[in-house]
Amino acid sequence: MICYFVGTFLELVLPIDSAPFAEKKASMTYSKIRQPKLSDVIEQRLEYLILEGTLRPGEKLPPERELAKQFDVSRPSLREAIQRLEAKGLLLRRQGGGTFVQTNLWQSFSDPLAELLADHPESQFDLLETRHALEGIAAYYAALRGTDEDLARIRDCHDVIEQAQNSGDPNAEAEAVMQYQVAVTEAAHNVVLLHLLRCMGPMLQQNVHQNFELLYSRHEMLATVSSHRARIFEAIMAREPEKAREASHRHLAFIEEILLDLDRERTRRERSLRRLQQRKD
Protein backbone atom coordinates (compact mmCIF):
# COMPACT_ATOMS: atom_id res chain seq x y z
CA MET A 1 0.00 0.00 0.00
CA ILE A 2 2.89 2.35 0.89
CA CYS A 3 4.53 1.62 -2.46
CA TYR A 4 1.26 2.50 -4.21
CA PHE A 5 1.04 5.94 -2.58
CA VAL A 6 4.75 6.62 -3.17
CA GLY A 7 4.33 5.73 -6.82
CA THR A 8 1.28 7.97 -7.14
CA PHE A 9 3.12 10.84 -5.45
CA LEU A 10 6.10 10.50 -7.80
CA GLU A 11 3.76 10.54 -10.81
CA LEU A 12 2.32 13.81 -9.60
CA VAL A 13 5.58 15.60 -8.84
CA LEU A 14 8.02 14.26 -11.44
CA PRO A 15 7.99 15.72 -14.96
CA ILE A 16 6.44 13.44 -17.58
CA ASP A 17 7.45 13.33 -21.21
CA SER A 18 4.18 14.40 -22.90
CA ALA A 19 5.45 14.12 -26.47
CA PRO A 20 4.00 10.64 -27.16
CA PHE A 21 0.60 11.75 -25.86
CA ALA A 22 0.65 14.95 -27.90
CA GLU A 23 1.58 12.97 -30.98
CA LYS A 24 -1.29 10.53 -30.40
CA LYS A 25 -3.76 13.39 -29.81
CA ALA A 26 -2.66 15.13 -33.00
CA SER A 27 -3.10 11.96 -35.01
CA MET A 28 -6.62 11.50 -33.59
CA THR A 29 -7.60 15.12 -34.27
CA TYR A 30 -6.33 15.21 -37.82
CA SER A 31 -7.36 11.77 -39.05
CA LYS A 32 -7.65 11.23 -42.77
CA ILE A 33 -10.89 12.38 -44.39
CA ARG A 34 -12.23 9.88 -46.89
CA GLN A 35 -13.99 11.21 -49.96
CA PRO A 36 -17.43 9.61 -50.42
CA LYS A 37 -17.89 7.47 -53.48
CA LEU A 38 -19.54 9.45 -56.28
CA SER A 39 -22.25 6.85 -56.87
CA ASP A 40 -23.13 7.03 -53.15
CA VAL A 41 -23.59 10.80 -53.40
CA ILE A 42 -25.82 10.42 -56.48
CA GLU A 43 -27.85 7.69 -54.77
CA GLN A 44 -28.43 9.87 -51.71
CA ARG A 45 -29.41 12.82 -53.88
CA LEU A 46 -31.99 10.81 -55.83
CA GLU A 47 -33.33 9.30 -52.61
CA TYR A 48 -33.86 12.76 -51.17
CA LEU A 49 -35.64 13.96 -54.32
CA ILE A 50 -38.03 11.03 -53.92
CA LEU A 51 -38.39 11.61 -50.17
CA GLU A 52 -39.24 15.30 -50.47
CA GLY A 53 -41.71 14.63 -53.28
CA THR A 54 -39.81 16.37 -56.08
CA LEU A 55 -39.73 13.04 -57.90
CA ARG A 56 -43.28 11.69 -57.74
CA PRO A 57 -44.52 8.08 -57.99
CA GLY A 58 -44.63 7.00 -61.62
CA GLU A 59 -42.55 9.96 -62.79
CA LYS A 60 -39.99 9.25 -65.49
CA LEU A 61 -36.40 10.29 -64.87
CA PRO A 62 -34.56 12.23 -67.57
CA PRO A 63 -32.49 10.10 -69.98
CA GLU A 64 -29.20 8.87 -68.53
CA ARG A 65 -27.07 11.20 -70.63
CA GLU A 66 -29.16 14.26 -69.69
CA LEU A 67 -29.32 13.36 -65.99
CA ALA A 68 -25.55 12.81 -65.83
CA LYS A 69 -25.08 16.24 -67.39
CA GLN A 70 -27.45 17.87 -64.89
CA PHE A 71 -25.64 16.27 -61.94
CA ASP A 72 -22.25 16.89 -63.62
CA VAL A 73 -21.22 13.27 -63.02
CA SER A 74 -20.04 10.35 -65.10
CA ARG A 75 -22.61 8.01 -66.61
CA PRO A 76 -21.10 4.85 -65.01
CA SER A 77 -21.43 6.42 -61.53
CA LEU A 78 -25.01 7.45 -62.28
CA ARG A 79 -25.81 3.99 -63.63
CA GLU A 80 -24.44 2.36 -60.46
CA ALA A 81 -26.56 4.63 -58.25
CA ILE A 82 -29.71 3.87 -60.25
CA GLN A 83 -29.05 0.13 -60.04
CA ARG A 84 -28.85 0.34 -56.24
CA LEU A 85 -32.09 2.34 -56.08
CA GLU A 86 -33.70 -0.33 -58.27
CA ALA A 87 -32.55 -2.96 -55.78
CA LYS A 88 -34.13 -0.92 -52.97
CA GLY A 89 -37.43 -0.82 -54.85
CA LEU A 90 -37.44 2.95 -55.30
CA LEU A 91 -36.85 3.01 -59.06
CA LEU A 92 -38.06 0.81 -61.90
CA ARG A 93 -36.23 0.46 -65.21
CA ARG A 94 -38.32 -0.55 -68.22
CA GLN A 95 -36.53 -2.07 -71.18
CA GLY A 96 -36.39 0.60 -73.86
CA GLY A 97 -38.77 2.81 -71.90
CA GLY A 98 -36.57 4.60 -69.39
CA THR A 99 -36.35 4.73 -65.60
CA PHE A 100 -39.34 5.58 -63.38
CA VAL A 101 -40.05 6.20 -59.73
CA GLN A 102 -41.97 3.21 -58.40
CA THR A 103 -45.72 3.82 -58.49
CA ASN A 104 -46.49 1.51 -55.56
CA LEU A 105 -44.28 3.17 -52.95
CA TRP A 106 -47.30 3.99 -50.77
CA GLN A 107 -50.05 1.68 -52.02
CA SER A 108 -49.28 -1.29 -49.79
CA PHE A 109 -50.15 0.76 -46.70
CA SER A 110 -53.44 2.16 -47.89
CA ASP A 111 -55.14 -0.41 -50.13
CA PRO A 112 -56.29 -2.92 -47.46
CA LEU A 113 -57.45 -0.10 -45.18
CA ALA A 114 -59.34 1.55 -48.03
CA GLU A 115 -61.24 -1.71 -48.60
CA LEU A 116 -61.90 -2.04 -44.87
CA LEU A 117 -63.31 1.48 -44.65
CA ALA A 118 -65.51 0.85 -47.68
CA ASP A 119 -67.02 -2.18 -45.92
CA HIS A 120 -67.57 -0.25 -42.67
CA PRO A 121 -69.01 3.21 -43.43
CA GLU A 122 -69.00 4.19 -39.74
CA SER A 123 -65.19 4.21 -39.92
CA GLN A 124 -65.41 7.25 -42.18
CA PHE A 125 -65.88 9.35 -39.04
CA ASP A 126 -62.58 8.00 -37.69
CA LEU A 127 -60.94 9.07 -40.91
CA LEU A 128 -62.51 12.53 -40.60
CA GLU A 129 -60.92 12.87 -37.16
CA THR A 130 -57.57 11.95 -38.69
CA ARG A 131 -58.09 14.53 -41.41
CA HIS A 132 -58.56 17.16 -38.68
CA ALA A 133 -54.99 16.50 -37.54
CA LEU A 134 -53.34 16.11 -40.94
CA GLU A 135 -55.07 18.90 -42.84
CA GLY A 136 -55.00 21.32 -39.91
CA ILE A 137 -51.25 21.06 -39.44
CA ALA A 138 -50.65 21.10 -43.21
CA ALA A 139 -52.61 24.36 -43.54
CA TYR A 140 -50.72 25.82 -40.57
CA TYR A 141 -47.26 25.08 -41.96
CA ALA A 142 -48.22 25.97 -45.53
CA ALA A 143 -49.13 29.45 -44.29
CA LEU A 144 -45.93 29.59 -42.26
CA ARG A 145 -43.41 28.10 -44.73
CA GLY A 146 -44.95 28.17 -48.20
CA THR A 147 -42.86 29.82 -50.91
CA ASP A 148 -44.30 32.11 -53.55
CA GLU A 149 -44.20 29.18 -55.98
CA ASP A 150 -46.05 26.97 -53.48
CA LEU A 151 -48.78 29.56 -53.00
CA ALA A 152 -49.15 30.00 -56.76
CA ARG A 153 -49.77 26.25 -57.14
CA ILE A 154 -52.28 26.28 -54.27
CA ARG A 155 -54.10 29.14 -55.99
CA ASP A 156 -54.25 27.18 -59.26
CA CYS A 157 -55.61 24.10 -57.47
CA HIS A 158 -58.21 26.21 -55.67
CA ASP A 159 -59.38 27.61 -59.02
CA VAL A 160 -59.78 24.05 -60.36
CA ILE A 161 -62.00 23.17 -57.37
CA GLU A 162 -64.29 26.12 -58.14
CA GLN A 163 -64.49 25.11 -61.80
CA ALA A 164 -65.36 21.52 -60.83
CA GLN A 165 -68.03 22.70 -58.41
CA ASN A 166 -69.60 24.93 -61.07
CA SER A 167 -69.77 21.93 -63.39
CA GLY A 168 -71.77 20.00 -60.79
CA ASP A 169 -69.53 16.93 -61.06
CA PRO A 170 -68.82 15.40 -57.61
CA ASN A 171 -66.12 13.11 -59.01
CA ALA A 172 -64.22 16.01 -60.57
CA GLU A 173 -64.62 18.09 -57.41
CA ALA A 174 -63.34 15.26 -55.19
CA GLU A 175 -60.29 14.82 -57.43
CA ALA A 176 -59.66 18.58 -57.42
CA VAL A 177 -59.90 18.72 -53.62
CA MET A 178 -57.32 15.94 -53.31
CA GLN A 179 -54.91 17.74 -55.65
CA TYR A 180 -55.43 20.93 -53.64
CA GLN A 181 -54.64 19.09 -50.39
CA VAL A 182 -51.47 17.63 -51.89
CA ALA A 183 -50.39 21.15 -52.92
CA VAL A 184 -51.06 22.48 -49.40
CA THR A 185 -49.15 19.59 -47.81
CA GLU A 186 -46.20 20.06 -50.15
CA ALA A 187 -46.16 23.75 -49.18
CA ALA A 188 -45.87 22.71 -45.51
CA HIS A 189 -42.35 21.39 -46.30
CA ASN A 190 -42.63 18.43 -43.93
CA VAL A 191 -41.68 15.24 -45.74
CA VAL A 192 -43.21 12.95 -43.10
CA LEU A 193 -46.54 14.76 -43.37
CA LEU A 194 -46.38 14.58 -47.17
CA HIS A 195 -45.69 10.86 -47.19
CA LEU A 196 -48.46 10.21 -44.67
CA LEU A 197 -50.84 11.98 -47.03
CA ARG A 198 -49.64 9.92 -49.97
CA CYS A 199 -49.81 6.68 -47.99
CA MET A 200 -53.41 7.47 -47.14
CA GLY A 201 -54.20 8.79 -50.62
CA PRO A 202 -56.73 6.10 -51.69
CA MET A 203 -58.51 6.25 -48.31
CA LEU A 204 -58.70 10.04 -48.37
CA GLN A 205 -59.85 10.05 -52.00
CA GLN A 206 -62.60 7.59 -51.14
CA ASN A 207 -63.63 9.59 -48.07
CA VAL A 208 -63.78 12.89 -49.95
CA HIS A 209 -65.73 11.28 -52.81
CA GLN A 210 -68.29 9.71 -50.46
CA ASN A 211 -68.69 13.01 -48.62
CA PHE A 212 -69.39 14.86 -51.86
CA GLU A 213 -71.96 12.29 -52.94
CA LEU A 214 -73.84 12.97 -49.70
CA LEU A 215 -73.33 16.74 -49.86
CA TYR A 216 -74.69 16.87 -53.40
CA SER A 217 -77.91 15.39 -52.02
CA ARG A 218 -78.16 18.59 -49.98
CA HIS A 219 -77.17 21.02 -52.66
CA GLU A 220 -77.76 24.06 -50.45
CA MET A 221 -74.82 22.96 -48.25
CA LEU A 222 -72.28 23.17 -51.07
CA ALA A 223 -72.08 26.97 -50.89
CA THR A 224 -71.23 26.78 -47.17
CA VAL A 225 -68.57 24.14 -47.79
CA SER A 226 -67.12 26.31 -50.55
CA SER A 227 -66.99 29.37 -48.27
CA HIS A 228 -65.22 27.35 -45.56
CA ARG A 229 -62.64 26.17 -48.07
CA ALA A 230 -62.17 29.76 -49.25
CA ARG A 231 -61.36 30.85 -45.67
CA ILE A 232 -58.62 28.23 -45.44
CA PHE A 233 -57.24 29.34 -48.79
CA GLU A 234 -57.31 33.04 -47.86
CA ALA A 235 -55.56 32.40 -44.52
CA ILE A 236 -52.78 30.48 -46.26
CA MET A 237 -52.39 33.20 -48.89
CA ALA A 238 -52.24 35.83 -46.12
CA ARG A 239 -49.60 33.72 -44.31
CA GLU A 240 -51.68 33.48 -41.13
CA PRO A 241 -50.95 29.98 -39.73
CA GLU A 242 -53.34 29.97 -36.77
CA LYS A 243 -56.25 31.22 -38.87
CA ALA A 244 -55.50 28.60 -41.52
CA ARG A 245 -55.53 25.78 -38.96
CA GLU A 246 -58.71 27.05 -37.27
CA ALA A 247 -60.46 27.42 -40.63
CA SER A 248 -59.50 23.85 -41.53
CA HIS A 249 -60.93 22.52 -38.27
CA ARG A 250 -64.18 24.49 -38.71
CA HIS A 251 -64.52 23.18 -42.27
CA LEU A 252 -64.14 19.53 -41.29
CA ALA A 253 -66.33 19.93 -38.18
CA PHE A 254 -69.10 21.30 -40.41
CA ILE A 255 -68.81 18.35 -42.81
CA GLU A 256 -68.86 15.93 -39.88
CA GLU A 257 -72.04 17.54 -38.50
CA ILE A 258 -73.76 17.32 -41.90
CA LEU A 259 -72.82 13.65 -42.23
CA LEU A 260 -74.14 12.93 -38.75
CA ASP A 261 -77.41 14.69 -39.61
CA LEU A 262 -77.72 12.67 -42.80
CA ASP A 263 -76.99 9.47 -40.91
CA ARG A 264 -79.66 10.27 -38.31
CA GLU A 265 -82.10 11.10 -41.09
CA ARG A 266 -81.36 7.77 -42.79
CA THR A 267 -81.91 5.93 -39.51
CA ARG A 268 -85.29 7.63 -38.98
CA ARG A 269 -86.35 6.79 -42.53
CA GLU A 270 -85.38 3.13 -42.11
CA ARG A 271 -87.31 3.00 -38.83
CA SER A 272 -90.41 4.44 -40.51
CA LEU A 273 -90.17 1.95 -43.36
CA ARG A 274 -89.91 -0.95 -40.91
CA ARG A 275 -93.05 0.26 -39.11
CA LEU A 276 -94.95 0.57 -42.37
CA GLN A 277 -93.89 -2.91 -43.39
CA GLN A 278 -94.93 -4.31 -40.03
CA ARG A 279 -98.41 -2.76 -40.36
CA LYS A 280 -98.83 -4.29 -43.82
CA ASP A 281 -97.90 -7.69 -42.48
C-alpha positions as a Markdown table, in Angstrom:
| # | Residue | x | y | z |
|---|---|---|---|---|
| 1 | Met | 0.0 | 0.0 | 0.0 |
| 2 | Ile | 2.9 | 2.3 | 0.9 |
| 3 | Cys | 4.5 | 1.6 | -2.5 |
| 4 | Tyr | 1.3 | 2.5 | -4.2 |
| 5 | Phe | 1.0 | 5.9 | -2.6 |
| 6 | Val | 4.7 | 6.6 | -3.2 |
| 7 | Gly | 4.3 | 5.7 | -6.8 |
| 8 | Thr | 1.3 | 8.0 | -7.1 |
| 9 | Phe | 3.1 | 10.8 | -5.5 |
| 10 | Leu | 6.1 | 10.5 | -7.8 |
| 11 | Glu | 3.8 | 10.5 | -10.8 |
| 12 | Leu | 2.3 | 13.8 | -9.6 |
| 13 | Val | 5.6 | 15.6 | -8.8 |
| 14 | Leu | 8.0 | 14.3 | -11.4 |
| 15 | Pro | 8.0 | 15.7 | -15.0 |
| 16 | Ile | 6.4 | 13.4 | -17.6 |
| 17 | Asp | 7.4 | 13.3 | -21.2 |
| 18 | Ser | 4.2 | 14.4 | -22.9 |
| 19 | Ala | 5.4 | 14.1 | -26.5 |
| 20 | Pro | 4.0 | 10.6 | -27.2 |
| 21 | Phe | 0.6 | 11.8 | -25.9 |
| 22 | Ala | 0.6 | 14.9 | -27.9 |
| 23 | Glu | 1.6 | 13.0 | -31.0 |
| 24 | Lys | -1.3 | 10.5 | -30.4 |
| 25 | Lys | -3.8 | 13.4 | -29.8 |
| 26 | Ala | -2.7 | 15.1 | -33.0 |
| 27 | Ser | -3.1 | 12.0 | -35.0 |
| 28 | Met | -6.6 | 11.5 | -33.6 |
| 29 | Thr | -7.6 | 15.1 | -34.3 |
| 30 | Tyr | -6.3 | 15.2 | -37.8 |
| 31 | Ser | -7.4 | 11.8 | -39.0 |
| 32 | Lys | -7.6 | 11.2 | -42.8 |
| 33 | Ile | -10.9 | 12.4 | -44.4 |
| 34 | Arg | -12.2 | 9.9 | -46.9 |
| 35 | Gln | -14.0 | 11.2 | -50.0 |
| 36 | Pro | -17.4 | 9.6 | -50.4 |
| 37 | Lys | -17.9 | 7.5 | -53.5 |
| 38 | Leu | -19.5 | 9.5 | -56.3 |
| 39 | Ser | -22.2 | 6.8 | -56.9 |
| 40 | Asp | -23.1 | 7.0 | -53.1 |
| 41 | Val | -23.6 | 10.8 | -53.4 |
| 42 | Ile | -25.8 | 10.4 | -56.5 |
| 43 | Glu | -27.8 | 7.7 | -54.8 |
| 44 | Gln | -28.4 | 9.9 | -51.7 |
| 45 | Arg | -29.4 | 12.8 | -53.9 |
| 46 | Leu | -32.0 | 10.8 | -55.8 |
| 47 | Glu | -33.3 | 9.3 | -52.6 |
| 48 | Tyr | -33.9 | 12.8 | -51.2 |
| 49 | Leu | -35.6 | 14.0 | -54.3 |
| 50 | Ile | -38.0 | 11.0 | -53.9 |
| 51 | Leu | -38.4 | 11.6 | -50.2 |
| 52 | Glu | -39.2 | 15.3 | -50.5 |
| 53 | Gly | -41.7 | 14.6 | -53.3 |
| 54 | Thr | -39.8 | 16.4 | -56.1 |
| 55 | Leu | -39.7 | 13.0 | -57.9 |
| 56 | Arg | -43.3 | 11.7 | -57.7 |
| 57 | Pro | -44.5 | 8.1 | -58.0 |
| 58 | Gly | -44.6 | 7.0 | -61.6 |
| 59 | Glu | -42.5 | 10.0 | -62.8 |
| 60 | Lys | -40.0 | 9.2 | -65.5 |
| 61 | Leu | -36.4 | 10.3 | -64.9 |
| 62 | Pro | -34.6 | 12.2 | -67.6 |
| 63 | Pro | -32.5 | 10.1 | -70.0 |
| 64 | Glu | -29.2 | 8.9 | -68.5 |
| 65 | Arg | -27.1 | 11.2 | -70.6 |
| 66 | Glu | -29.2 | 14.3 | -69.7 |
| 67 | Leu | -29.3 | 13.4 | -66.0 |
| 68 | Ala | -25.6 | 12.8 | -65.8 |
| 69 | Lys | -25.1 | 16.2 | -67.4 |
| 70 | Gln | -27.4 | 17.9 | -64.9 |
| 71 | Phe | -25.6 | 16.3 | -61.9 |
| 72 | Asp | -22.3 | 16.9 | -63.6 |
| 73 | Val | -21.2 | 13.3 | -63.0 |
| 74 | Ser | -20.0 | 10.3 | -65.1 |
| 75 | Arg | -22.6 | 8.0 | -66.6 |
| 76 | Pro | -21.1 | 4.9 | -65.0 |
| 77 | Ser | -21.4 | 6.4 | -61.5 |
| 78 | Leu | -25.0 | 7.4 | -62.3 |
| 79 | Arg | -25.8 | 4.0 | -63.6 |
| 80 | Glu | -24.4 | 2.4 | -60.5 |
| 81 | Ala | -26.6 | 4.6 | -58.2 |
| 82 | Ile | -29.7 | 3.9 | -60.3 |
| 83 | Gln | -29.1 | 0.1 | -60.0 |
| 84 | Arg | -28.8 | 0.3 | -56.2 |
| 85 | Leu | -32.1 | 2.3 | -56.1 |
| 86 | Glu | -33.7 | -0.3 | -58.3 |
| 87 | Ala | -32.6 | -3.0 | -55.8 |
| 88 | Lys | -34.1 | -0.9 | -53.0 |
| 89 | Gly | -37.4 | -0.8 | -54.8 |
| 90 | Leu | -37.4 | 3.0 | -55.3 |
| 91 | Leu | -36.9 | 3.0 | -59.1 |
| 92 | Leu | -38.1 | 0.8 | -61.9 |
| 93 | Arg | -36.2 | 0.5 | -65.2 |
| 94 | Arg | -38.3 | -0.5 | -68.2 |
| 95 | Gln | -36.5 | -2.1 | -71.2 |
| 96 | Gly | -36.4 | 0.6 | -73.9 |
| 97 | Gly | -38.8 | 2.8 | -71.9 |
| 98 | Gly | -36.6 | 4.6 | -69.4 |
| 99 | Thr | -36.3 | 4.7 | -65.6 |
| 100 | Phe | -39.3 | 5.6 | -63.4 |
| 101 | Val | -40.1 | 6.2 | -59.7 |
| 102 | Gln | -42.0 | 3.2 | -58.4 |
| 103 | Thr | -45.7 | 3.8 | -58.5 |
| 104 | Asn | -46.5 | 1.5 | -55.6 |
| 105 | Leu | -44.3 | 3.2 | -52.9 |
| 106 | Trp | -47.3 | 4.0 | -50.8 |
| 107 | Gln | -50.0 | 1.7 | -52.0 |
| 108 | Ser | -49.3 | -1.3 | -49.8 |
| 109 | Phe | -50.2 | 0.8 | -46.7 |
| 110 | Ser | -53.4 | 2.2 | -47.9 |
| 111 | Asp | -55.1 | -0.4 | -50.1 |
| 112 | Pro | -56.3 | -2.9 | -47.5 |
| 113 | Leu | -57.5 | -0.1 | -45.2 |
| 114 | Ala | -59.3 | 1.6 | -48.0 |
| 115 | Glu | -61.2 | -1.7 | -48.6 |
| 116 | Leu | -61.9 | -2.0 | -44.9 |
| 117 | Leu | -63.3 | 1.5 | -44.6 |
| 118 | Ala | -65.5 | 0.8 | -47.7 |
| 119 | Asp | -67.0 | -2.2 | -45.9 |
| 120 | His | -67.6 | -0.3 | -42.7 |
| 121 | Pro | -69.0 | 3.2 | -43.4 |
| 122 | Glu | -69.0 | 4.2 | -39.7 |
| 123 | Ser | -65.2 | 4.2 | -39.9 |
| 124 | Gln | -65.4 | 7.3 | -42.2 |
| 125 | Phe | -65.9 | 9.3 | -39.0 |
| 126 | Asp | -62.6 | 8.0 | -37.7 |
| 127 | Leu | -60.9 | 9.1 | -40.9 |
| 128 | Leu | -62.5 | 12.5 | -40.6 |
| 129 | Glu | -60.9 | 12.9 | -37.2 |
| 130 | Thr | -57.6 | 11.9 | -38.7 |
| 131 | Arg | -58.1 | 14.5 | -41.4 |
| 132 | His | -58.6 | 17.2 | -38.7 |
| 133 | Ala | -55.0 | 16.5 | -37.5 |
| 134 | Leu | -53.3 | 16.1 | -40.9 |
| 135 | Glu | -55.1 | 18.9 | -42.8 |
| 136 | Gly | -55.0 | 21.3 | -39.9 |
| 137 | Ile | -51.2 | 21.1 | -39.4 |
| 138 | Ala | -50.7 | 21.1 | -43.2 |
| 139 | Ala | -52.6 | 24.4 | -43.5 |
| 140 | Tyr | -50.7 | 25.8 | -40.6 |
| 141 | Tyr | -47.3 | 25.1 | -42.0 |
| 142 | Ala | -48.2 | 26.0 | -45.5 |
| 143 | Ala | -49.1 | 29.5 | -44.3 |
| 144 | Leu | -45.9 | 29.6 | -42.3 |
| 145 | Arg | -43.4 | 28.1 | -44.7 |
| 146 | Gly | -44.9 | 28.2 | -48.2 |
| 147 | Thr | -42.9 | 29.8 | -50.9 |
| 148 | Asp | -44.3 | 32.1 | -53.6 |
| 149 | Glu | -44.2 | 29.2 | -56.0 |
| 150 | Asp | -46.1 | 27.0 | -53.5 |
| 151 | Leu | -48.8 | 29.6 | -53.0 |
| 152 | Ala | -49.2 | 30.0 | -56.8 |
| 153 | Arg | -49.8 | 26.3 | -57.1 |
| 154 | Ile | -52.3 | 26.3 | -54.3 |
| 155 | Arg | -54.1 | 29.1 | -56.0 |
| 156 | Asp | -54.2 | 27.2 | -59.3 |
| 157 | Cys | -55.6 | 24.1 | -57.5 |
| 158 | His | -58.2 | 26.2 | -55.7 |
| 159 | Asp | -59.4 | 27.6 | -59.0 |
| 160 | Val | -59.8 | 24.0 | -60.4 |
| 161 | Ile | -62.0 | 23.2 | -57.4 |
| 162 | Glu | -64.3 | 26.1 | -58.1 |
| 163 | Gln | -64.5 | 25.1 | -61.8 |
| 164 | Ala | -65.4 | 21.5 | -60.8 |
| 165 | Gln | -68.0 | 22.7 | -58.4 |
| 166 | Asn | -69.6 | 24.9 | -61.1 |
| 167 | Ser | -69.8 | 21.9 | -63.4 |
| 168 | Gly | -71.8 | 20.0 | -60.8 |
| 169 | Asp | -69.5 | 16.9 | -61.1 |
| 170 | Pro | -68.8 | 15.4 | -57.6 |
| 171 | Asn | -66.1 | 13.1 | -59.0 |
| 172 | Ala | -64.2 | 16.0 | -60.6 |
| 173 | Glu | -64.6 | 18.1 | -57.4 |
| 174 | Ala | -63.3 | 15.3 | -55.2 |
| 175 | Glu | -60.3 | 14.8 | -57.4 |
| 176 | Ala | -59.7 | 18.6 | -57.4 |
| 177 | Val | -59.9 | 18.7 | -53.6 |
| 178 | Met | -57.3 | 15.9 | -53.3 |
| 179 | Gln | -54.9 | 17.7 | -55.6 |
| 180 | Tyr | -55.4 | 20.9 | -53.6 |
| 181 | Gln | -54.6 | 19.1 | -50.4 |
| 182 | Val | -51.5 | 17.6 | -51.9 |
| 183 | Ala | -50.4 | 21.1 | -52.9 |
| 184 | Val | -51.1 | 22.5 | -49.4 |
| 185 | Thr | -49.1 | 19.6 | -47.8 |
| 186 | Glu | -46.2 | 20.1 | -50.2 |
| 187 | Ala | -46.2 | 23.8 | -49.2 |
| 188 | Ala | -45.9 | 22.7 | -45.5 |
| 189 | His | -42.3 | 21.4 | -46.3 |
| 190 | Asn | -42.6 | 18.4 | -43.9 |
| 191 | Val | -41.7 | 15.2 | -45.7 |
| 192 | Val | -43.2 | 12.9 | -43.1 |
| 193 | Leu | -46.5 | 14.8 | -43.4 |
| 194 | Leu | -46.4 | 14.6 | -47.2 |
| 195 | His | -45.7 | 10.9 | -47.2 |
| 196 | Leu | -48.5 | 10.2 | -44.7 |
| 197 | Leu | -50.8 | 12.0 | -47.0 |
| 198 | Arg | -49.6 | 9.9 | -50.0 |
| 199 | Cys | -49.8 | 6.7 | -48.0 |
| 200 | Met | -53.4 | 7.5 | -47.1 |
| 201 | Gly | -54.2 | 8.8 | -50.6 |
| 202 | Pro | -56.7 | 6.1 | -51.7 |
| 203 | Met | -58.5 | 6.2 | -48.3 |
| 204 | Leu | -58.7 | 10.0 | -48.4 |
| 205 | Gln | -59.9 | 10.0 | -52.0 |
| 206 | Gln | -62.6 | 7.6 | -51.1 |
| 207 | Asn | -63.6 | 9.6 | -48.1 |
| 208 | Val | -63.8 | 12.9 | -50.0 |
| 209 | His | -65.7 | 11.3 | -52.8 |
| 210 | Gln | -68.3 | 9.7 | -50.5 |
| 211 | Asn | -68.7 | 13.0 | -48.6 |
| 212 | Phe | -69.4 | 14.9 | -51.9 |
| 213 | Glu | -72.0 | 12.3 | -52.9 |
| 214 | Leu | -73.8 | 13.0 | -49.7 |
| 215 | Leu | -73.3 | 16.7 | -49.9 |
| 216 | Tyr | -74.7 | 16.9 | -53.4 |
| 217 | Ser | -77.9 | 15.4 | -52.0 |
| 218 | Arg | -78.2 | 18.6 | -50.0 |
| 219 | His | -77.2 | 21.0 | -52.7 |
| 220 | Glu | -77.8 | 24.1 | -50.4 |
| 221 | Met | -74.8 | 23.0 | -48.3 |
| 222 | Leu | -72.3 | 23.2 | -51.1 |
| 223 | Ala | -72.1 | 27.0 | -50.9 |
| 224 | Thr | -71.2 | 26.8 | -47.2 |
| 225 | Val | -68.6 | 24.1 | -47.8 |
| 226 | Ser | -67.1 | 26.3 | -50.6 |
| 227 | Ser | -67.0 | 29.4 | -48.3 |
| 228 | His | -65.2 | 27.3 | -45.6 |
| 229 | Arg | -62.6 | 26.2 | -48.1 |
| 230 | Ala | -62.2 | 29.8 | -49.2 |
| 231 | Arg | -61.4 | 30.8 | -45.7 |
| 232 | Ile | -58.6 | 28.2 | -45.4 |
| 233 | Phe | -57.2 | 29.3 | -48.8 |
| 234 | Glu | -57.3 | 33.0 | -47.9 |
| 235 | Ala | -55.6 | 32.4 | -44.5 |
| 236 | Ile | -52.8 | 30.5 | -46.3 |
| 237 | Met | -52.4 | 33.2 | -48.9 |
| 238 | Ala | -52.2 | 35.8 | -46.1 |
| 239 | Arg | -49.6 | 33.7 | -44.3 |
| 240 | Glu | -51.7 | 33.5 | -41.1 |
| 241 | Pro | -50.9 | 30.0 | -39.7 |
| 242 | Glu | -53.3 | 30.0 | -36.8 |
| 243 | Lys | -56.3 | 31.2 | -38.9 |
| 244 | Ala | -55.5 | 28.6 | -41.5 |
| 245 | Arg | -55.5 | 25.8 | -39.0 |
| 246 | Glu | -58.7 | 27.0 | -37.3 |
| 247 | Ala | -60.5 | 27.4 | -40.6 |
| 248 | Ser | -59.5 | 23.9 | -41.5 |
| 249 | His | -60.9 | 22.5 | -38.3 |
| 250 | Arg | -64.2 | 24.5 | -38.7 |
| 251 | His | -64.5 | 23.2 | -42.3 |
| 252 | Leu | -64.1 | 19.5 | -41.3 |
| 253 | Ala | -66.3 | 19.9 | -38.2 |
| 254 | Phe | -69.1 | 21.3 | -40.4 |
| 255 | Ile | -68.8 | 18.4 | -42.8 |
| 256 | Glu | -68.9 | 15.9 | -39.9 |
| 257 | Glu | -72.0 | 17.5 | -38.5 |
| 258 | Ile | -73.8 | 17.3 | -41.9 |
| 259 | Leu | -72.8 | 13.6 | -42.2 |
| 260 | Leu | -74.1 | 12.9 | -38.7 |
| 261 | Asp | -77.4 | 14.7 | -39.6 |
| 262 | Leu | -77.7 | 12.7 | -42.8 |
| 263 | Asp | -77.0 | 9.5 | -40.9 |
| 264 | Arg | -79.7 | 10.3 | -38.3 |
| 265 | Glu | -82.1 | 11.1 | -41.1 |
| 266 | Arg | -81.4 | 7.8 | -42.8 |
| 267 | Thr | -81.9 | 5.9 | -39.5 |
| 268 | Arg | -85.3 | 7.6 | -39.0 |
| 269 | Arg | -86.4 | 6.8 | -42.5 |
| 270 | Glu | -85.4 | 3.1 | -42.1 |
| 271 | Arg | -87.3 | 3.0 | -38.8 |
| 272 | Ser | -90.4 | 4.4 | -40.5 |
| 273 | Leu | -90.2 | 1.9 | -43.4 |
| 274 | Arg | -89.9 | -0.9 | -40.9 |
| 275 | Arg | -93.0 | 0.3 | -39.1 |
| 276 | Leu | -94.9 | 0.6 | -42.4 |
| 277 | Gln | -93.9 | -2.9 | -43.4 |
| 278 | Gln | -94.9 | -4.3 | -40.0 |
| 279 | Arg | -98.4 | -2.8 | -40.4 |
| 280 | Lys | -98.8 | -4.3 | -43.8 |
| 281 | Asp | -97.9 | -7.7 | -42.5 |
